Amino acid sequence: MGFFSEKYIYVDVCFLNSQHPYTYRTNDSSITINTVVMVPAGDEVKPAIVAKVRTYKEKDVLVPPEKIKEITGRADRAGQKLFKGVDMRTQMDISVKTVQTTNGYAVVVTDGAERKQVREQLKKHKDIRIVETQPVSKAYSIVSRDDAGKPVRRGYWKIQEHIDGSVTWKCSRCKAVFYNRETFCPKCHSENKKVSHDPAWIDEIEGFDAFMD
């Protein structure tokens, strides 16, 4: 074995109108999920769509490459047309998230900033397809709740504008303060849908004046 161990590319493919994956190997590192390839199947060579790509080091290979059939190449235009509209990527809905409540968990709508952050995190994950089933205009609204029908403790957020221009959010129930607004308080899990303004800068000015005196 040389200094650099050999790498093997295994791909899982699905035939037309089938969700059952079959494993083949390839030397083409440009093949990705949704690439339509030609693979040997019995006495025939058939088109199939790639559902998963795995790269192994020689020491990590679970099944010896000589026991895995190799794809014969990429499908031509006619073969690709057979799989038009088929997407083998894992679907991820970034318009909702699950949060903890007093009695269980709830699914709530995310805002624009949260969705932007998730998109950045998923940039390199080519096996994931991002979808948004809920509009940003419904941010923080509840889609579903798993709390056995029990009432959820409710409060509200006090938005605090500080003398330095910063903004914080104070829970009306537990008085905890956070830099970001959530539908449910991260500390006491109360459902805080409403917002009131708390001009904290007034108290800060009074405290500053007292200090100067």
N, C-alpha and C positions, 0 to 999 in steps of 0.2 A: 504494500500500500504506500502511495506517495505521500508527500507532505500535505498536499491538498486532496481531501477525500472527494470522491465523485458524488454528484447530486443527481437525484432522480425526480422526474416530474410525473405524478400520477393525477389523472383527471377522472372525475365521475361524470358520466354522460347519461342522458335520457333519450330514448327513441320517441318518435312522434306518437302523441296520444298516450304516453306512458309516464308515470312518475317514479318508476323503479330505476334506481341508478346502477350502472355497470362501470367497473373500473378498468381503465386502459392507461397506458403510459405513452409519453411523448418526449421528444427532445426539443420541441418548439416552445421556448420560454415566452413567446408573445401570445400564446393562447390563454384566453381569460374566460370567465363566466359569460355565457351567451354566445360564445364562438360555436359555429356549426361545423362539425368535422365529419370525416368519413371513417368508419370503423368496421373491422371484420366482425361479422355476426353469422356463425355457422359457415355455410358455403357462399355467403353473400357479403358485399360491402355496402353498408347502409349509412345514411346521414343520421347524426345525433347531435344534440345540443349539450354543451358543457354546463354542468350544474355546480361543479366544485373543482378547484385546483389545489393540489398539495405538493409541496417540494420537500423532499427528504434528503438528509445526509446519508451516506452509505451505511453508517452504523445504526441509523434509526429506521431503516426500511423494514416493515413488518412482513411483507410478502416479497420474495425475491423477484427482481424484474424479469427474469427469464420465464416466470410463471404468469406474467401479465401480458396480454396482447397489446400491440402497439397500434395507435391510430395511423391511418394511411395518408392523412393530410386534411386540408380544409375542404369543405364542401364548395361546389360551384354555385353559381347564382341560382340555379333551379333548386338545389338542395337547401340553400339559405331561405328561399322564398317559402318553403314548407313550414318554417318555424317563425314566420312573420307574426309579430305580436306576442310571442312567448318570451317571458322574462323569468329567468331562474334565480334572480337575486332575492335575498331575504328582504321582505318589506318591513320598514320601520316607520311608524307614525310619530312624527316629532311634534304634532299639534296637541298632544295630551301627555300627561305624566301622572304617576300614582304617588299620593302623599298619605301620610299617616294622620288619622283623625283621633278623636277621643275614644271612640268605640271600635275602630277598625281602620279601613283604608278607603280613599276616594280617588276617582279619576277626574282630574281637572284640566282645563284648557290652558296651554302655555302661552306666553306672550312673545313678541317679536324678538326680544333680546335673548330669551332662552333658546328659541329656535336657531338663531344665528350661531350661538355657542355650540349647539349640537352639530350643526352643519360643519363647523370647523373641525370638530372632533372626528367626524366621519369622513372627512375628505379623502383619506387614503384607503378607506374600506370599499373597494370596488364590488364587493359581494353584497352590499346593502343598497336597497332602493328606498330613498326617502319619499314619504307621502305626507300630506297634511289633510286630514279629514275634517278639521275644525278651523274656522276663520279666526284670525288674530283678534277681530272685533269682539269675540266672545271670551277673551282672556280672563282667567280666574273663575269662570263659571264651572259648575259641577256637571260632569257628563254622567257619572254613575257613582254610587256609594255602596260599599260593602260593610255595613254596620248593623246588620240584622234588624233594620228598621228602627233602631233606637235613636232618640234625639241626639244631635251633635251640639256640644257646647258652643255657643256663639258669642262673639265679641266684635270689636272693630279695630281698625288701625288708626293711630294718631300720627299723621305725617308731621314731623318736626323739622322746621327750617331753621338752621343755625346761622349764627352771625358770620361764620366763615364761608357761607354759601352752600355748605353740605346739607344733605337731607338724610334723616333716619326715620325708621318706622317703629312705633311703640305699641305693643299689644295692650288693649284696654283691660284684659283680664289678669295677666301675670306680670304686666309692666316691663317685660323684657324688651330690649331695643335691638333692632337689626338694621343693616345697611340696605337690605333688599326686601321687597314686599312679596309675600307668599299668600296663597289662599288660606292656608292653615298655619297658625303660629308654630314654628319649629320647636318651641319649648313646651307649651301647654296644649297644643293641638286644637285650640279653639278655632272655629271657622270665622274668619274675619273678612267679610265681603265689603262692608261699608268703610268709608274713610272720613275722618274729620281732621281739621287743621289745628295744629298746636304750635303757635308762634314761640318756640323755645328761645328764639333770639332775644325776646323781651327780658326773660329771666337772666339770660347771659349778660345782657347789657347792665342790668341792675347789679349783678354779681361783680362785674368788671368795675362799675362805679364805686361799689363798696370797697373793693380791693384798693382802688386808687385813693380813696379817702383815708 
